[in-house]
Amino acid sequence: MKTDQPIARRMFRFFTAAVLVLMTAMPIHAEETVVRIGNIIPLSGPSASVGQQGKNAREMAVAEINAAGGIQSLDGARLEMIYADSESKPERGVAEAERLINTEKVHVLTGCWNSAVTYPTTAVAERYGIPFIVPVSVADKITEQGFKTVFRIAAKDSWWARDQFTFLKDMEVEFDTPVKRLAFVYENGDWGKGMAGQWKTLAEKGGYEVVLDEPYPSTATDLSPVVQKIRRARPDVLMLVSNAADAILLTNTLAAYKVKPKAIITSGGGHADPSFLEAAGENARYLFDIVEWETDINKPGAKEANERYKAAYGQNLTGEAVDAYLAMYVLADALERAGALDPAAIRDALAATRYESGKGMIVGYEAVEFDSTGQNKHAALMMVQINNAKSDLERITVWPKNARRKGYTPVFPMP
């Protein structure tokens, strides 16, 4: 006749089964407490420098958010970044979006800096219903596709062009210096072409004569033919759109040919890249650049954020990097309100965003709030001039006039 198993053995089996149940459940719990963010940015090719700056800024913001406890409404979920290199190629961006959504199972996408990449890539996200945050890609058409999943932090190119022309008019009045002849020179991608299209419309409205309209490939290794055309055209003002390498090449070639219009007005991007001033040096003096942010901005937390970034990466934040930094905080705010990882819930929370006082809000404008197209309706811009207010060349905020660095008077026209 068999006797009952000892109590100890029965308890051992009970606890073993309980441990197995817990171990089986753990991976599911871990999956639910990680927000997977797909980032499609140029990490090689002509825009690699600005892509790396955006990556650095994202990493800094995510580290801060995770260190502060993650997403509280999701039991402290941490943000996990997954990167894909677009190489500044539209077809590559589209392929990476498919991979990130279907293989990596991301909950949100961000990118792509290059407007030519962002435009088709957002269509992939829309098809799958995945929210897509655009920190900075300025082509107007990105938010004119009727999509419901696309949200852009930065100003669109029509606003950049609008403010460049408003600034130019203000300079003409302030310094009693008339401007009549404009030259447009720009990289031949979607970004450059989009800006040039806006310039042409505004030039006509403003009564200016366009004496040169010249696109060029940003991969060019010799821009002397373009500079010779500029010199022959004799513009009062030269307006540029460039990536980093071609901004440096063009500026140095303009100096070599001694081309000196009354002013050169650039469009962020390569001219805002820290490598530009390092490589162009004195040849960049007096150039005006339009940006969303500069290190001398008077905004709570901006100085401290820039110090953290510089300590980590050896450079100042740029406008594009600040947009990427802010985008992560906007996403974290939306996730807190969504309280779920369902893409539809995240999308709805982003659409209802009114972000105006959080840690990432170090830009010059008052808030991030998206209109029905997904465009941040508060995005605004500033103009800086490269000059030496003290000793070394630096970027100095000059416009709007009420934001001008105290004690500095812009140099217009160039001597």
C-alpha positions, 0 to 999 in steps of 0.5 A, a space after each residue: 500500500 502506497 503512502 502520501 508524498 512527503 509535504 516537503 516534496 509537494 511544496 517543492 513542486 508547487 513552488 517550482 511551478 509558480 516560478 515557471 509561471 513567473 518566468 513565462 510571464 516576464 518577457 511579456 511584461 518586459 515587452 509592455 514596458 518598453 516604448 520602441 522608437 524607430 529613428 530614420 536619419 542620415 548617418 552616412 552621405 552628405 547629411 551625416 553630420 546633421 544626422 549625427 547631431 540629431 541622434 546625439 540630441 535624441 540620446 540625451 533627451 531619452 537618457 534624461 527621460 528614462 533617468 527621471 522614471 520613464 513613462 509613469 502612466 505605463 508603469 515606468 516604461 523606458 524609451 528604447 531607440 532603434 536607428 536606421 541610416 537613410 543615407 539621405 536616399 528616399 528609397 532607403 528611408 522607405 525600406 527602413 520604415 517598412 523594416 522598423 514597423 514590420 520587423 522591429 515592431 516600433 510603436 513610433 517613428 521619427 525622422 528623417 531630416 532630409 525632406 526628400 526622404 521624409 515625404 515618402 517615408 511618412 506615407 509608409 507610416 500612414 499606411 500602417 497607422 504608426 505615429 510619425 514625429 518629424 523634428 525638422 524636415 521643412 518641405 511644406 508638402 510633408 504636412 499637406 498630404 492629408 495624413 493623420 499620423 504625421 506631426 512636425 515640430 519645426 517650421 515649414 519652408 514657406 515660413 522660413 522663406 517668409 521670415 528671411 524676406 521679412 528680415 531683409 525688409 527690416 534690414 533695408 529700413 534699419 540701415 537705409 540700404 535698398 536691395 533690388 537684385 537677388 540671387 538664389 543658389 541651392 542644393 537640388 533636393 526637395 529642401 532646396 527646390 522647396 525653398 527656392 520656390 517660396 523665394 521666387 513667389 516672395 521676390 515677385 511680391 516684394 518687387 525684387 529682381 531675381 538675377 540668378 536661379 541656380 540649383 546644384 548637387 550637394 555632392 559637388 566637389 567643385 562649385 567654382 562654375 556656380 560662383 562664377 555665375 554669381 559673380 557675373 549676376 552681381 546680386 545685392 543679396 545672395 540667398 543659399 540652401 546648402 548641406 554641410 560639405 557644400 556650404 563650406 565649399 561654396 563659402 570658401 570658393 566665394 571668398 577665393 573669387 572675392 564675391 561680396 554682395 551686400 548680404 548673404 542669407 542662408 537657411 540653416 542646415 549646413 550653415 548651422 552645422 558646427 563644422 561649417 564655422 570651423 572649416 570656413 572661418 573668416 570667410 563666413 564673417 557677416 553671413 546671416 543664417 535663419 534658425 530656430 535656436 541659438 546658444 544665446 537664446 534667453 529661455 529657461 533651461 536652454 543654457 544648461 541643456 547646451 552645457 550638457 550637450 557640449 560636455 557629452 559631444 564637444 559641440 553646441 546644440 544646433 537648431 536641428 538638434 534642439 528640434 530632435 531633443 524637444 521631439 522626444 519630450 513631446 513624445 514622452 508627454 503624449 505617451 503619459 497622456 495616452 497611457 497605452 502603447 497602441 499606435 492609435 492612442 499615441 496618435 490621438 494624444 499627439 494630436 491633442 498636444 499642448 506642450 509649453 513648459 516641460 524640460 524640453 521646451 528650450 526653443 524661442 516660441 511658446 508651445 508645441 501644438 499641432 493644427 489639423 494637418 500635423 504642423 506645429 502652429 507655434 514654430 518660429 524662427 530667428 536670424 543670426 549673424 556670424 561675427 566676433 562680438 568679443 574675440 572669436 567668431 560666433 553666431 549672434 542673434 540679431 532678429 527679431 529685433 526684440 531678441 537681438 543680443 544686447 549691445 550688438 549691432 548687425 553689420 549690413 551691408 557687408 564691408 
